[in-house]
Amino acid sequence: MGFYKPGANHTTDPKMVRLHKIIWSLIFAGLLTVILGIFVGKADDALGWVMVVAGGLMTAIGAVLIYVRSTMTSEP
């Protein structure tokens, strides 16, 4: 875990670490849901679209949180 290694040029602020974990969890889970929605859509069109839209929203929220994190300042 690079976040907790001293001298690794990463913040050890718990809020920033938690936000970083949430961001990447949203992005990867959203992309996985989009892919699964595409495959499920071949069997059930309505459920597939719901999954694709939900996954897209999760990915978009993660991308917006990346911008929010870039504007935050971490105190040393």
PDB file as gemmi writes it, atoms N, CA and C in Angstrom:
CRYST1    1.000    1.000    1.000  90.00  90.00  90.00 P 1                      
ATOM      1  N   MET A   1       0.843  -1.175   0.000  1.00  0.00           N  
ATOM      2  CA  MET A   1       0.000   0.000   0.000  1.00  0.00           C  
ATOM      3  C   MET A   1       0.886   1.235   0.000  1.00  0.00           C  
ATOM      4  N   GLY A   2       1.039   1.843  -1.117  1.00  0.00           N  
ATOM      5  CA  GLY A   2       1.890   2.999  -1.273  1.00  0.00           C  
ATOM      6  C   GLY A   2       1.449   4.206  -0.466  1.00  0.00           C  
ATOM      7  N   PHE A   3       0.189   4.237  -0.063  1.00  0.00           N  
ATOM      8  CA  PHE A   3      -0.288   5.398   0.665  1.00  0.00           C  
ATOM      9  C   PHE A   3       0.277   5.472   2.068  1.00  0.00           C  
ATOM     10  N   TYR A   4       0.658   4.363   2.621  1.00  0.00           N  
ATOM     11  CA  TYR A   4       1.103   4.351   3.996  1.00  0.00           C  
ATOM     12  C   TYR A   4       2.612   4.230   4.146  1.00  0.00           C  
ATOM     13  N   LYS A   5       3.317   4.120   3.044  1.00  0.00           N  
ATOM     14  CA  LYS A   5       4.769   4.051   3.124  1.00  0.00           C  
ATOM     15  C   LYS A   5       5.331   5.445   3.351  1.00  0.00           C  
ATOM     16  N   PRO A   6       6.173   5.625   4.347  1.00  0.00           N  
ATOM     17  CA  PRO A   6       6.765   6.944   4.547  1.00  0.00           C  
ATOM     18  C   PRO A   6       7.720   7.286   3.413  1.00  0.00           C  
ATOM     19  N   GLY A   7       7.642   8.496   2.951  1.00  0.00           N  
ATOM     20  CA  GLY A   7       8.549   8.955   1.923  1.00  0.00           C  
ATOM     21  C   GLY A   7       8.170   8.540   0.516  1.00  0.00           C  
ATOM     22  N   ALA A   8       6.967   8.038   0.320  1.00  0.00           N  
ATOM     23  CA  ALA A   8       6.543   7.589  -1.004  1.00  0.00           C  
ATOM     24  C   ALA A   8       5.863   8.727  -1.779  1.00  0.00           C  
ATOM     25  N   ASN A   9       5.930   9.942  -1.272  1.00  0.00           N  
ATOM     26  CA  ASN A   9       5.314  11.124  -1.892  1.00  0.00           C  
ATOM     27  C   ASN A   9       3.813  10.991  -2.058  1.00  0.00           C  
ATOM     28  N   HIS A  10       3.170  10.244  -1.159  1.00  0.00           N  
ATOM     29  CA  HIS A  10       1.719  10.126  -1.148  1.00  0.00           C  
ATOM     30  C   HIS A  10       1.214  10.713   0.157  1.00  0.00           C  
ATOM     31  N   THR A  11       0.002  11.206   0.094  1.00  0.00           N  
ATOM     32  CA  THR A  11      -0.587  11.743   1.305  1.00  0.00           C  
ATOM     33  C   THR A  11      -0.988  10.609   2.243  1.00  0.00           C  
ATOM     34  N   THR A  12      -0.864  10.854   3.532  1.00  0.00           N  
ATOM     35  CA  THR A  12      -1.314   9.884   4.518  1.00  0.00           C  
ATOM     36  C   THR A  12      -2.553  10.391   5.235  1.00  0.00           C  
ATOM     37  N   ASP A  13      -3.124  11.473   4.720  1.00  0.00           N  
ATOM     38  CA  ASP A  13      -4.353  12.017   5.290  1.00  0.00           C  
ATOM     39  C   ASP A  13      -5.476  11.000   5.079  1.00  0.00           C  
ATOM     40  N   PRO A  14      -6.107  10.540   6.154  1.00  0.00           N  
ATOM     41  CA  PRO A  14      -7.136   9.505   6.015  1.00  0.00           C  
ATOM     42  C   PRO A  14      -8.298   9.906   5.106  1.00  0.00           C  
ATOM     43  N   LYS A  15      -8.659  11.184   5.096  1.00  0.00           N  
ATOM     44  CA  LYS A  15      -9.762  11.621   4.233  1.00  0.00           C  
ATOM     45  C   LYS A  15      -9.401  11.466   2.758  1.00  0.00           C  
ATOM     46  N   MET A  16      -8.173  11.838   2.411  1.00  0.00           N  
ATOM     47  CA  MET A  16      -7.739  11.736   1.024  1.00  0.00           C  
ATOM     48  C   MET A  16      -7.599  10.276   0.612  1.00  0.00           C  
ATOM     49  N   VAL A  17      -7.097   9.445   1.495  1.00  0.00           N  
ATOM     50  CA  VAL A  17      -6.937   8.024   1.192  1.00  0.00           C  
ATOM     51  C   VAL A  17      -8.307   7.387   0.980  1.00  0.00           C  
ATOM     52  N   ARG A  18      -9.273   7.727   1.848  1.00  0.00           N  
ATOM     53  CA  ARG A  18     -10.619   7.178   1.720  1.00  0.00           C  
ATOM     54  C   ARG A  18     -11.265   7.641   0.411  1.00  0.00           C  
ATOM     55  N   LEU A  19     -11.088   8.912   0.073  1.00  0.00           N  
ATOM     56  CA  LEU A  19     -11.644   9.432  -1.170  1.00  0.00           C  
ATOM     57  C   LEU A  19     -11.015   8.737  -2.372  1.00  0.00           C  
ATOM     58  N   HIS A  20      -9.715   8.504  -2.320  1.00  0.00           N  
ATOM     59  CA  HIS A  20      -9.024   7.819  -3.409  1.00  0.00           C  
ATOM     60  C   HIS A  20      -9.582   6.407  -3.604  1.00  0.00           C  
ATOM     61  N   LYS A  21      -9.817   5.700  -2.509  1.00  0.00           N  
ATOM     62  CA  LYS A  21     -10.379   4.350  -2.603  1.00  0.00           C  
ATOM     63  C   LYS A  21     -11.791   4.379  -3.166  1.00  0.00           C  
ATOM     64  N   ILE A  22     -12.593   5.346  -2.749  1.00  0.00           N  
ATOM     65  CA  ILE A  22     -13.965   5.465  -3.255  1.00  0.00           C  
ATOM     66  C   ILE A  22     -13.953   5.766  -4.744  1.00  0.00           C  
ATOM     67  N   ILE A  23     -13.085   6.667  -5.164  1.00  0.00           N  
ATOM     68  CA  ILE A  23     -13.009   7.045  -6.576  1.00  0.00           C  
ATOM     69  C   ILE A  23     -12.743   5.830  -7.444  1.00  0.00           C  
ATOM     70  N   TRP A  24     -11.689   5.091  -7.134  1.00  0.00           N  
ATOM     71  CA  TRP A  24     -11.311   3.977  -7.998  1.00  0.00           C  
ATOM     72  C   TRP A  24     -12.280   2.814  -7.881  1.00  0.00           C  
ATOM     73  N   SER A  25     -12.899   2.643  -6.727  1.00  0.00           N  
ATOM     74  CA  SER A  25     -13.937   1.614  -6.605  1.00  0.00           C  
ATOM     75  C   SER A  25     -15.126   1.950  -7.496  1.00  0.00           C  
ATOM     76  N   LEU A  26     -15.544   3.222  -7.508  1.00  0.00           N  
ATOM     77  CA  LEU A  26     -16.652   3.631  -8.372  1.00  0.00           C  
ATOM     78  C   LEU A  26     -16.314   3.447  -9.842  1.00  0.00           C  
ATOM     79  N   ILE A  27     -15.120   3.843 -10.226  1.00  0.00           N  
ATOM     80  CA  ILE A  27     -14.741   3.756 -11.641  1.00  0.00           C  
ATOM     81  C   ILE A  27     -14.688   2.298 -12.101  1.00  0.00           C  
ATOM     82  N   PHE A  28     -13.995   1.450 -11.360  1.00  0.00           N  
ATOM     83  CA  PHE A  28     -13.860   0.065 -11.796  1.00  0.00           C  
ATOM     84  C   PHE A  28     -15.178  -0.699 -11.702  1.00  0.00           C  
ATOM     85  N   ALA A  29     -15.946  -0.476 -10.632  1.00  0.00           N  
ATOM     86  CA  ALA A  29     -17.246  -1.140 -10.513  1.00  0.00           C  
ATOM     87  C   ALA A  29     -18.198  -0.652 -11.606  1.00  0.00           C  
ATOM     88  N   GLY A  30     -18.138   0.630 -11.928  1.00  0.00           N  
ATOM     89  CA  GLY A  30     -18.987   1.164 -12.987  1.00  0.00           C  
ATOM     90  C   GLY A  30     -18.651   0.574 -14.341  1.00  0.00           C  
ATOM     91  N   LEU A  31     -17.372   0.478 -14.654  1.00  0.00           N  
ATOM     92  CA  LEU A  31     -16.978  -0.109 -15.936  1.00  0.00           C  
ATOM     93  C   LEU A  31     -17.349  -1.587 -16.013  1.00  0.00           C  
ATOM     94  N   LEU A  32     -17.189  -2.305 -14.910  1.00  0.00           N  
ATOM     95  CA  LEU A  32     -17.582  -3.708 -14.888  1.00  0.00           C  
ATOM     96  C   LEU A  32     -19.088  -3.850 -15.092  1.00  0.00           C  
ATOM     97  N   THR A  33     -19.862  -2.971 -14.467  1.00  0.00           N  
ATOM     98  CA  THR A  33     -21.316  -3.022 -14.614  1.00  0.00           C  
ATOM     99  C   THR A  33     -21.735  -2.701 -16.042  1.00  0.00           C  
ATOM    100  N   VAL A  34     -21.042  -1.770 -16.688  1.00  0.00           N  
ATOM    101  CA  VAL A  34     -21.343  -1.467 -18.087  1.00  0.00           C  
ATOM    102  C   VAL A  34     -21.104  -2.699 -18.956  1.00  0.00           C  
ATOM    103  N   ILE A  35     -19.978  -3.354 -18.772  1.00  0.00           N  
ATOM    104  CA  ILE A  35     -19.661  -4.540 -19.564  1.00  0.00           C  
ATOM    105  C   ILE A  35     -20.677  -5.647 -19.314  1.00  0.00           C  
ATOM    106  N   LEU A  36     -21.003  -5.885 -18.044  1.00  0.00           N  
ATOM    107  CA  LEU A  36     -22.003  -6.906 -17.736  1.00  0.00           C  
ATOM    108  C   LEU A  36     -23.364  -6.538 -18.311  1.00  0.00           C  
ATOM    109  N   GLY A  37     -23.710  -5.253 -18.284  1.00  0.00           N  
ATOM    110  CA  GLY A  37     -24.976  -4.801 -18.855  1.00  0.00           C  
ATOM    111  C   GLY A  37     -25.058  -5.046 -20.346  1.00  0.00           C  
ATOM    112  N   ILE A  38     -23.948  -4.894 -21.031  1.00  0.00           N  
ATOM    113  CA  ILE A  38     -23.928  -5.157 -22.471  1.00  0.00           C  
ATOM    114  C   ILE A  38     -24.224  -6.635 -22.734  1.00  0.00           C  
ATOM    115  N   PHE A  39     -23.605  -7.509 -21.954  1.00  0.00           N  
ATOM    116  CA  PHE A  39     -23.836  -8.942 -22.151  1.00  0.00           C  
ATOM    117  C   PHE A  39     -25.224  -9.364 -21.696  1.00  0.00           C  
ATOM    118  N   VAL A  40     -25.706  -8.805 -20.593  1.00  0.00           N  
ATOM    119  CA  VAL A  40     -27.046  -9.134 -20.108  1.00  0.00           C  
ATOM    120  C   VAL A  40     -28.098  -8.600 -21.086  1.00  0.00           C  
ATOM    121  N   GLY A  41     -27.800  -7.501 -21.744  1.00  0.00           N  
ATOM    122  CA  GLY A  41     -28.739  -6.908 -22.694  1.00  0.00           C  
ATOM    123  C   GLY A  41     -29.096  -7.825 -23.840  1.00  0.00           C  
ATOM    124  N   LYS A  42     -28.261  -8.794 -24.137  1.00  0.00           N  
ATOM    125  CA  LYS A  42     -28.578  -9.748 -25.205  1.00  0.00           C  
ATOM    126  C   LYS A  42     -29.707 -10.691 -24.795  1.00  0.00           C  
ATOM    127  N   ALA A  43     -29.842 -10.941 -23.488  1.00  0.00           N  
ATOM    128  CA  ALA A  43     -30.899 -11.818 -22.994  1.00  0.00           C  
ATOM    129  C   ALA A  43     -32.123 -11.029 -22.534  1.00  0.00           C  
ATOM    130  N   ASP A  44     -31.897  -9.925 -21.841  1.00  0.00           N  
ATOM    131  CA  ASP A  44     -32.993  -9.102 -21.322  1.00  0.00           C  
ATOM    132  C   ASP A  44     -32.643  -7.643 -21.588  1.00  0.00           C  
ATOM    133  N   ASP A  45     -33.292  -7.067 -22.588  1.00  0.00           N  
ATOM    134  CA  ASP A  45     -32.940  -5.727 -23.051  1.00  0.00           C  
ATOM    135  C   ASP A  45     -33.116  -4.657 -21.969  1.00  0.00           C  
ATOM    136  N   ALA A  46     -34.224  -4.712 -21.246  1.00  0.00           N  
ATOM    137  CA  ALA A  46     -34.501  -3.686 -20.239  1.00  0.00           C  
ATOM    138  C   ALA A  46     -33.470  -3.730 -19.109  1.00  0.00           C  
ATOM    139  N   LEU A  47     -33.192  -4.914 -18.604  1.00  0.00           N  
ATOM    140  CA  LEU A  47     -32.212  -5.049 -17.519  1.00  0.00           C  
ATOM    141  C   LEU A  47     -30.821  -4.649 -17.988  1.00  0.00           C  
ATOM    142  N   GLY A  48     -30.491  -4.988 -19.213  1.00  0.00           N  
ATOM    143  CA  GLY A  48     -29.193  -4.610 -19.761  1.00  0.00           C  
ATOM    144  C   GLY A  48     -29.010  -3.106 -19.802  1.00  0.00           C  
ATOM    145  N   TRP A  49     -30.049  -2.384 -20.257  1.00  0.00           N  
ATOM    146  CA  TRP A  49     -29.948  -0.924 -20.313  1.00  0.00           C  
ATOM    147  C   TRP A  49     -29.862  -0.309 -18.924  1.00  0.00           C  
ATOM    148  N   VAL A  50     -30.596  -0.874 -17.976  1.00  0.00           N  
ATOM    149  CA  VAL A  50     -30.521  -0.362 -16.599  1.00  0.00           C  
ATOM    150  C   VAL A  50     -29.099  -0.517 -16.068  1.00  0.00           C  
ATOM    151  N   MET A  51     -28.496  -1.662 -16.326  1.00  0.00           N  
ATOM    152  CA  MET A  51     -27.126  -1.895 -15.852  1.00  0.00           C  
ATOM    153  C   MET A  51     -26.131  -0.979 -16.549  1.00  0.00           C  
ATOM    154  N   VAL A  52     -26.298  -0.768 -17.851  1.00  0.00           N  
ATOM    155  CA  VAL A  52     -25.383   0.104 -18.585  1.00  0.00           C  
ATOM    156  C   VAL A  52     -25.486   1.536 -18.068  1.00  0.00           C  
ATOM    157  N   VAL A  53     -26.708   2.006 -17.856  1.00  0.00           N  
ATOM    158  CA  VAL A  53     -26.888   3.380 -17.369  1.00  0.00           C  
ATOM    159  C   VAL A  53     -26.341   3.527 -15.949  1.00  0.00           C  
ATOM    160  N   ALA A  54     -26.625   2.546 -15.081  1.00  0.00           N  
ATOM    161  CA  ALA A  54     -26.122   2.606 -13.702  1.00  0.00           C  
ATOM    162  C   ALA A  54     -24.594   2.583 -13.687  1.00  0.00           C  
ATOM    163  N   GLY A  55     -24.002   1.725 -14.497  1.00  0.00           N  
ATOM    164  CA  GLY A  55     -22.543   1.655 -14.566  1.00  0.00           C  
ATOM    165  C   GLY A  55     -21.941   2.937 -15.119  1.00  0.00           C  
ATOM    166  N   GLY A  56     -22.596   3.509 -16.109  1.00  0.00           N  
ATOM    167  CA  GLY A  56     -22.121   4.780 -16.662  1.00  0.00           C  
ATOM    168  C   GLY A  56     -22.178   5.899 -15.632  1.00  0.00           C  
ATOM    169  N   LEU A  57     -23.253   5.923 -14.842  1.00  0.00           N  
ATOM    170  CA  LEU A  57     -23.358   6.939 -13.785  1.00  0.00           C  
ATOM    171  C   LEU A  57     -22.279   6.755 -12.721  1.00  0.00           C  
ATOM    172  N   MET A  58     -22.022   5.517 -12.345  1.00  0.00           N  
ATOM    173  CA  MET A  58     -20.978   5.262 -11.354  1.00  0.00           C  
ATOM    174  C   MET A  58     -19.615   5.716 -11.873  1.00  0.00           C  
ATOM    175  N   THR A  59     -19.340   5.425 -13.133  1.00  0.00           N  
ATOM    176  CA  THR A  59     -18.066   5.829 -13.726  1.00  0.00           C  
ATOM    177  C   THR A  59     -17.971   7.348 -13.817  1.00  0.00           C  
ATOM    178  N   ALA A  60     -19.065   7.998 -14.191  1.00  0.00           N  
ATOM    179  CA  ALA A  60     -19.069   9.461 -14.295  1.00  0.00           C  
ATOM    180  C   ALA A  60     -18.871  10.109 -12.920  1.00  0.00           C  
ATOM    181  N   ILE A  61     -19.514   9.566 -11.898  1.00  0.00           N  
ATOM    182  CA  ILE A  61     -19.333  10.102 -10.542  1.00  0.00           C  
ATOM    183  C   ILE A  61     -17.881   9.952 -10.109  1.00  0.00           C  
ATOM    184  N   GLY A  62     -17.268   8.814 -10.417  1.00  0.00           N  
ATOM    185  CA  GLY A  62     -15.858   8.613 -10.098  1.00  0.00           C  
ATOM    186  C   GLY A  62     -14.971   9.622 -10.810  1.00  0.00           C  
ATOM    187  N   ALA A  63     -15.286   9.910 -12.074  1.00  0.00           N  
ATOM    188  CA  ALA A  63     -14.497  10.893 -12.827  1.00  0.00           C  
ATOM    189  C   ALA A  63     -14.654  12.291 -12.244  1.00  0.00           C  
ATOM    190  N   VAL A  64     -15.858  12.640 -11.830  1.00  0.00           N  
ATOM    191  CA  VAL A  64     -16.078  13.952 -11.211  1.00  0.00           C  
ATOM    192  C   VAL A  64     -15.322  14.037  -9.885  1.00  0.00           C  
ATOM    193  N   LEU A  65     -15.307  12.945  -9.141  1.00  0.00           N  
ATOM    194  CA  LEU A  65     -14.570  12.942  -7.867  1.00  0.00           C  
ATOM    195  C   LEU A  65     -13.065  13.064  -8.079  1.00  0.00           C  
ATOM    196  N   ILE A  66     -12.556  12.597  -9.217  1.00  0.00           N  
ATOM    197  CA  ILE A  66     -11.137  12.820  -9.515  1.00  0.00           C  
ATOM    198  C   ILE A  66     -10.870  14.312  -9.627  1.00  0.00           C  
ATOM    199  N   TYR A  67     -11.770  15.036 -10.292  1.00  0.00           N  
ATOM    200  CA  TYR A  67     -11.606  16.490 -10.403  1.00  0.00           C  
ATOM    201  C   TYR A  67     -11.706  17.137  -9.021  1.00  0.00           C  
ATOM    202  N   VAL A  68     -12.675  16.708  -8.228  1.00  0.00           N  
ATOM    203  CA  VAL A  68     -12.834  17.278  -6.880  1.00  0.00           C  
ATOM    204  C   VAL A  68     -11.569  17.044  -6.061  1.00  0.00           C  
ATOM    205  N   ARG A  69     -11.017  15.847  -6.152  1.00  0.00           N  
ATOM    206  CA  ARG A  69      -9.798  15.544  -5.404  1.00  0.00           C  
ATOM    207  C   ARG A  69      -8.614  16.393  -5.881  1.00  0.00           C  
ATOM    208  N   SER A  70      -8.572  16.687  -7.175  1.00  0.00           N  
ATOM    209  CA  SER A  70      -7.460  17.488  -7.685  1.00  0.00           C  
ATOM    210  C   SER A  70      -7.523  18.920  -7.195  1.00  0.00           C  
ATOM    211  N   THR A  71      -8.696  19.397  -6.825  1.00  0.00           N  
ATOM    212  CA  THR A  71      -8.816  20.766  -6.328  1.00  0.00           C  
ATOM    213  C   THR A  71      -8.612  20.856  -4.820  1.00  0.00           C  
ATOM    214  N   MET A  72      -8.617  19.710  -4.142  1.00  0.00           N  
ATOM    215  CA  MET A  72      -8.424  19.708  -2.687  1.00  0.00           C  
ATOM    216  C   MET A  72      -6.950  19.886  -2.359  1.00  0.00           C  
ATOM    217  N   THR A  73      -6.709  20.516  -1.234  1.00  0.00           N  
ATOM    218  CA  THR A  73      -5.322  20.663  -0.782  1.00  0.00           C  
ATOM    219  C   THR A  73      -5.137  19.786   0.465  1.00  0.00           C  
ATOM    220  N   SER A  74      -4.057  19.051   0.463  1.00  0.00           N  
ATOM    221  CA  SER A  74      -3.758  18.216   1.638  1.00  0.00           C  
ATOM    222  C   SER A  74      -2.754  18.970   2.496  1.00  0.00           C  
ATOM    223  N   GLU A  75      -3.062  19.004   3.769  1.00  0.00           N  
ATOM    224  CA  GLU A  75      -2.163  19.692   4.698  1.00  0.00           C  
ATOM    225  C   GLU A  75      -1.082  18.739   5.153  1.00  0.00           C  
ATOM    226  N   PRO A  76       0.161  19.187   5.158  1.00  0.00           N  
ATOM    227  CA  PRO A  76       1.267  18.280   5.569  1.00  0.00           C  
ATOM    228  C   PRO A  76       1.236  17.930   7.032  1.00  0.00           C  
TER     229      PRO A  76                                                      
END                                                                             
